[in-house]
Amino acid sequence: MGLFDKFKQGLQKTSRLLKTDVRDLFKAEGRLVDEDFLDELVETLVKTDMGLKPAQAIADRVGNQFRARIVHWEDVLVTIKTQLKELLAQPEEPIRYAETGPTVVLIAGVNGSGKTTSIAKLANMFQAEGKTVVLGAADTFRAAAVQQLTVWADRLGVQIVKGEPGADPASVAYQAVETAIQQGIDVCIVDTAGRLQTQQNLMQQLSKIRRIIAKQIPAAPHETLLVLDATTGQNGISQATHFTQAIDCSGIILAKLDGTAKGGVIVAIREKIGLPVKYVGVGEGLEDLALFAPDDFVDALFEDVATEPA
């Protein structure tokens, strides 16, 4: 399945919301572009959780181009898509691999964000590229997290480094990276506790893990990826802000996109946080992790949106 089709699969609920609202916004004979229309357009876009500022920017562009004219959906679609693509513009950024030795990827995110499943999808992706992988189960305060990661490791056939329940997470991270160095493993993915952004002591623990890893490999971690749950919508912005203040995240994995009509939150993340969205979870399968490509994302979002009955 290509990127476009993966995005189309993951955006079904968001597209369904847009399809219904677009049908209500436009009439068969067209719609006059006036202030009432532009306000309704903003409301429609905000429902996808993209945020007020991006939605207003899109409406402003539509107003500048079509004000006082009677338009159909097809008339404004290109304008909306063009503005969205500009708002989402970023390089297609795969994982930054180490020039020599293991590549270390640190994964952070709150409980229930889809972090463990995202780690499994990443590991599967690396294996598909012919790379060897070791997992570090540094979420030592929650036995279920270690068990879940162990199940995935067994299923994927990759090594996993674990500590005793309640062990120092930084020690587990150290052991995982050391295993990768000693055994010549290509990628080390380190899981961390699914902590809430308000728990300052646990955020400090994340910073400690980063320092420990950097002592072993000065350029590591090469990626620090924050997993956000797309179904939380704008709350994800708050999570991202606190995490980036604590550990200098390099990018975001947006999980569970297929489970929400709030796919527009990607726009808000880019606008308010500025971090690249590197990967998007578009389904429950191991292969359902897509490299984020803004143009494909926007095209897929509006692929089935038209004024015909939903």
Backbone torsions as a table, in degrees:
resi	resn	phi	psi	omega
1	MET	NA	128.1	-179.3
2	GLY	-75.8	171.2	-178.3
3	LEU	-58.0	-45.6	-178.1
4	PHE	-58.4	-45.9	-178.1
5	ASP	-67.1	-34.7	177.0
6	LYS	-65.2	-43.3	178.0
7	PHE	-65.0	-41.1	179.4
8	LYS	-60.0	-40.9	177.2
9	GLN	-63.1	-45.6	-176.0
10	GLY	-73.4	-21.2	-174.6
11	LEU	-102.4	13.9	-175.7
12	GLN	-56.8	-43.9	-177.4
13	LYS	-70.2	-40.2	177.8
14	THR	-65.3	-42.6	179.6
15	SER	-63.8	-37.0	179.7
16	ARG	-63.9	-40.8	177.3
17	LEU	-62.0	-47.3	-179.8
18	LEU	-63.3	-39.2	-177.6
19	LYS	-61.6	-44.3	179.7
20	THR	-64.9	-45.5	-176.5
21	ASP	-71.3	-35.8	178.3
22	VAL	-65.3	-39.4	178.3
23	ARG	-60.4	-38.0	-180.0
24	ASP	-75.7	-28.0	-175.9
25	LEU	-76.2	-35.4	-177.5
26	PHE	-107.3	154.7	177.3
27	LYS	-116.7	160.0	-177.4
28	ALA	-57.1	-35.1	-178.7
29	GLU	-86.7	1.3	-179.3
30	GLY	102.2	176.4	-176.3
31	ARG	-141.5	135.0	178.1
32	LEU	-73.4	129.7	178.3
33	VAL	-83.4	99.6	177.1
34	ASP	-132.9	-172.5	-176.0
35	GLU	-63.0	-37.8	178.9
36	ASP	-62.0	-45.1	179.4
37	PHE	-61.7	-45.6	-177.6
38	LEU	-65.1	-37.1	176.6
39	ASP	-63.6	-41.9	178.9
40	GLU	-66.6	-35.3	177.8
41	LEU	-63.7	-43.8	177.2
42	VAL	-58.8	-45.5	-179.6
43	GLU	-60.6	-40.4	179.2
44	THR	-62.7	-45.3	-178.1
45	LEU	-70.2	-37.5	-179.5
46	VAL	-63.0	-29.4	179.6
47	LYS	-60.5	-23.8	178.6
48	THR	-82.2	0.2	179.1
49	ASP	72.5	25.4	176.6
50	MET	-75.7	-14.9	-179.5
51	GLY	99.2	156.6	-174.9
52	LEU	-69.8	-42.3	-175.1
53	LYS	-62.4	-49.3	176.7
54	PRO	-63.1	-39.5	179.3
55	ALA	-62.1	-39.9	178.6
56	GLN	-67.0	-38.2	178.8
57	ALA	-62.0	-39.0	178.1
58	ILE	-66.7	-45.8	180.0
59	ALA	-62.7	-39.3	178.5
60	ASP	-60.6	-41.2	-179.4
61	ARG	-66.4	-41.6	177.3
62	VAL	-62.9	-42.9	179.3
63	GLY	-62.2	-43.4	-179.8
64	ASN	-61.8	-33.3	-175.1
65	GLN	-89.3	-31.7	-169.6
66	PHE	-125.4	4.5	-174.4
67	ARG	-53.0	136.4	178.6
68	ALA	71.5	10.1	176.4
69	ARG	-109.0	153.0	172.7
70	ILE	-89.7	125.3	-173.9
71	VAL	-128.6	160.9	170.2
72	HIS	-110.6	167.0	-179.2
73	TRP	-54.4	-42.9	-177.1
74	GLU	-62.1	-27.0	-179.5
75	ASP	-68.0	-40.0	-174.2
76	VAL	-95.0	-11.2	-175.4
77	LEU	-57.3	-46.9	-177.9
78	VAL	-61.8	-39.7	179.7
79	THR	-64.0	-44.2	179.7
80	ILE	-63.6	-45.4	-178.8
81	LYS	-64.7	-40.4	180.0
82	THR	-62.1	-44.8	179.7
83	GLN	-64.5	-41.3	179.6
84	LEU	-63.7	-42.0	179.9
85	LYS	-63.8	-35.7	177.0
86	GLU	-68.6	-39.8	179.0
87	LEU	-65.2	-32.0	-175.9
88	LEU	-94.7	-1.8	-171.4
89	ALA	-53.3	127.6	175.0
90	GLN	-163.0	156.7	174.2
91	PRO	-66.0	150.6	171.1
92	GLU	-74.9	104.9	-170.7
93	GLU	-108.3	101.8	170.7
94	PRO	-73.4	-178.6	178.3
95	ILE	-60.2	137.9	175.4
96	ARG	-83.5	108.9	-177.5
97	TYR	-83.3	149.5	176.0
98	ALA	-66.4	145.4	178.7
99	GLU	-68.5	-37.8	174.9
100	THR	-138.9	151.3	177.9
101	GLY	74.6	-171.8	-175.3
102	PRO	-68.5	146.8	169.0
103	THR	-92.9	127.3	-177.2
104	VAL	-108.2	125.4	-179.8
105	VAL	-118.4	116.8	178.5
106	LEU	-96.1	131.6	-177.7
107	ILE	-114.8	127.5	179.2
108	ALA	-125.8	162.6	177.7
109	GLY	155.8	157.1	-177.5
110	VAL	-76.7	162.0	176.5
111	ASN	-55.6	136.9	176.5
112	GLY	82.4	4.2	-177.1
113	SER	-78.6	-11.6	-174.4
114	GLY	96.6	19.8	-174.2
115	LYS	-64.3	-48.9	-176.7
116	THR	-63.5	-44.2	178.6
117	THR	-64.7	-37.4	178.3
118	SER	-64.6	-37.7	176.7
119	ILE	-61.3	-44.1	179.1
120	ALA	-62.0	-41.0	179.3
121	LYS	-65.4	-40.2	176.5
122	LEU	-61.9	-47.5	-179.8
123	ALA	-59.3	-42.3	178.5
124	ASN	-62.6	-39.6	178.5
125	MET	-64.0	-44.5	178.6
126	PHE	-62.0	-42.5	179.2
127	GLN	-62.6	-38.7	178.9
128	ALA	-63.7	-24.4	177.6
129	GLU	-88.1	4.3	177.3
130	GLY	86.0	16.2	-177.7
131	LYS	-99.5	150.5	174.5
132	THR	-89.9	151.2	-172.0
133	VAL	-137.4	142.3	168.1
134	VAL	-128.4	140.4	178.9
135	LEU	-105.5	141.3	175.1
136	GLY	-112.8	115.7	-176.8
137	ALA	-90.0	78.0	-175.7
138	ALA	-90.9	9.1	172.2
139	ASP	-89.4	70.0	-169.6
140	THR	-80.7	-9.9	-176.8
141	PHE	-87.6	-6.9	-178.7
142	ARG	-130.6	104.9	-175.1
143	ALA	-57.4	-37.4	-178.9
144	ALA	-61.3	-33.6	-179.3
145	ALA	-65.7	-43.0	178.9
146	VAL	-65.8	-41.0	179.3
147	GLN	-63.0	-44.2	179.9
148	GLN	-62.4	-43.8	-179.4
149	LEU	-66.8	-35.2	177.7
150	THR	-64.4	-40.8	177.7
151	VAL	-60.5	-44.6	178.8
152	TRP	-65.2	-41.6	179.7
153	ALA	-60.6	-43.2	178.8
154	ASP	-63.9	-42.1	-178.8
155	ARG	-64.5	-37.5	-178.0
156	LEU	-86.3	-15.9	-178.0
157	GLY	74.0	36.7	178.5
158	VAL	-115.9	157.6	177.5
159	GLN	-70.5	152.6	173.0
160	ILE	-137.3	136.7	177.8
161	VAL	-107.4	123.9	-177.2
162	LYS	-126.3	156.7	173.8
163	GLY	-115.7	179.2	174.6
164	GLU	-69.0	153.5	176.6
165	PRO	-54.2	129.1	-179.8
166	GLY	82.4	3.8	179.6
167	ALA	-65.6	162.1	179.0
168	ASP	-63.3	117.8	-179.2
169	PRO	-58.1	-35.4	-180.0
170	ALA	-64.1	-33.3	178.4
171	SER	-66.7	-41.3	178.0
172	VAL	-64.9	-43.0	178.2
173	ALA	-59.7	-43.6	179.0
174	TYR	-58.8	-47.3	-178.2
175	GLN	-63.6	-37.5	179.8
176	ALA	-65.6	-45.3	179.1
177	VAL	-66.0	-40.0	179.1
178	GLU	-62.6	-39.5	176.7
179	THR	-60.7	-43.3	179.5
180	ALA	-63.0	-41.6	179.9
181	ILE	-65.0	-49.8	-174.5
182	GLN	-67.6	-33.9	-175.6
183	GLN	-100.1	2.4	178.1
184	GLY	66.3	34.6	179.9
185	ILE	-80.3	141.5	-172.3
186	ASP	-71.8	-43.2	-173.0
187	VAL	-133.8	132.9	174.3
188	CYS	-116.6	118.3	178.6
189	ILE	-106.3	121.6	-176.5
190	VAL	-108.1	116.9	175.1
191	ASP	-81.1	150.4	177.4
192	THR	-132.0	167.9	-176.0
193	ALA	-59.7	141.5	177.8
194	GLY	-79.3	77.5	-168.5
195	ARG	-96.0	149.5	175.6
196	LEU	-77.9	146.9	-175.7
197	GLN	-66.2	-13.7	-179.3
198	THR	-88.4	-7.7	-178.0
199	GLN	-90.1	88.8	-171.4
200	GLN	-61.1	-38.6	-178.6
201	ASN	-63.7	-35.2	179.1
202	LEU	-75.0	-30.6	174.7
203	MET	-65.8	-35.9	176.7
204	GLN	-65.0	-33.0	176.8
205	GLN	-62.9	-38.8	176.0
206	LEU	-60.6	-43.1	179.0
207	SER	-62.7	-37.7	178.6
208	LYS	-63.8	-42.1	178.6
209	ILE	-59.8	-43.7	178.8
210	ARG	-60.2	-43.0	-179.4
211	ARG	-63.7	-41.9	-179.3
212	ILE	-62.7	-45.4	-179.7
213	ILE	-63.3	-39.7	-178.2
214	ALA	-66.2	-26.3	177.2
215	LYS	-70.5	-30.5	179.1
216	GLN	-79.7	-45.2	179.1
217	ILE	-132.6	106.8	-172.0
218	PRO	-52.0	-34.1	-178.1
219	ALA	-85.6	-3.3	-175.7
220	ALA	-92.4	158.1	-7.6
221	PRO	-68.0	140.1	-177.3
222	HIS	-73.6	-26.9	173.2
223	GLU	-138.7	138.9	169.7
224	THR	-123.6	103.4	-172.5
225	LEU	-104.5	130.3	178.4
226	LEU	-97.9	122.7	177.5
227	VAL	-89.4	121.7	176.8
228	LEU	-114.6	141.4	177.9
229	ASP	-86.7	114.7	-177.2
230	ALA	-60.8	-26.5	-176.6
231	THR	-71.9	-13.7	178.0
232	THR	-83.5	-10.7	176.4
233	GLY	59.1	-130.0	-173.3
234	GLN	-63.3	-22.7	177.4
235	ASN	-61.2	-25.1	177.1
236	GLY	-62.9	-28.1	178.4
237	ILE	-64.7	-43.7	177.9
238	SER	-61.9	-44.4	178.3
239	GLN	-58.6	-48.4	-176.7
240	ALA	-61.7	-41.2	-179.5
241	THR	-60.0	-48.0	-178.0
242	HIS	-67.6	-41.0	-179.3
243	PHE	-66.4	-42.5	-177.9
244	THR	-66.9	-30.4	175.9
245	GLN	-67.0	-31.9	-176.0
246	ALA	-85.9	-38.6	-168.5
247	ILE	-134.4	9.5	174.4
248	ASP	56.3	64.3	179.3
249	CYS	-63.8	147.2	179.6
250	SER	-101.3	-13.4	-179.4
251	GLY	-177.9	176.8	-175.1
252	ILE	-126.0	140.7	165.1
253	ILE	-106.5	117.9	179.0
254	LEU	-95.1	106.9	-176.6
255	ALA	-90.0	159.7	171.5
256	LYS	62.3	30.0	178.7
257	LEU	-60.1	-32.5	-178.2
258	ASP	-70.9	-13.4	-176.5
259	GLY	-99.0	13.1	-173.1
260	THR	-143.2	157.1	169.9
261	ALA	-99.3	12.7	-175.8
262	LYS	-105.3	35.2	-177.9
263	GLY	-61.4	-18.7	178.7
264	GLY	-67.7	-8.9	179.8
265	VAL	-59.9	-23.8	176.0
266	ILE	-58.5	-38.4	179.1
267	VAL	-63.7	-43.6	179.7
268	ALA	-65.0	-39.1	178.5
269	ILE	-61.1	-46.3	-179.6
270	ARG	-65.3	-38.3	-175.2
271	GLU	-74.9	-41.4	-173.3
272	LYS	-94.4	-32.1	-175.2
273	ILE	-102.9	-38.7	179.4
274	GLY	84.1	-4.2	178.9
275	LEU	-74.7	143.3	174.5
276	PRO	-70.8	137.4	170.0
277	VAL	-84.8	108.3	-172.5
278	LYS	-84.5	-42.5	-178.7
279	TYR	-137.8	153.6	-179.6
280	VAL	-130.3	130.3	175.3
281	GLY	-84.6	119.1	-172.7
282	VAL	-115.8	12.6	-179.6
283	GLY	175.7	-178.8	-174.8
284	GLU	-91.6	-14.0	-178.0
285	GLY	-75.0	159.5	179.6
286	LEU	-61.5	-28.8	-178.8
287	GLU	-85.5	-3.0	-173.8
288	ASP	-88.2	54.8	173.4
289	LEU	-129.4	119.5	-174.7
290	ALA	-113.6	135.0	170.2
291	LEU	-63.0	127.7	-175.0
292	PHE	-72.5	121.9	177.4
293	ALA	-125.7	108.3	-172.4
294	PRO	-53.4	-44.3	-176.6
295	ASP	-64.0	-45.5	178.1
296	ASP	-63.3	-38.1	-179.9
297	PHE	-61.3	-49.6	-178.1
298	VAL	-66.2	-43.3	179.6
299	ASP	-61.2	-41.2	-179.9
300	ALA	-68.3	-36.2	-178.7
301	LEU	-59.2	-39.0	-175.1
302	PHE	-105.0	8.8	-174.9
303	GLU	-56.5	-45.3	-175.4
304	ASP	-106.3	13.2	-178.4
305	VAL	-88.8	116.5	179.2
306	ALA	-150.5	176.9	-175.4
307	THR	-90.1	0.6	175.6
308	GLU	-69.7	162.8	179.7
309	PRO	-55.4	137.0	-178.2
310	ALA	-73.8	NA	NA
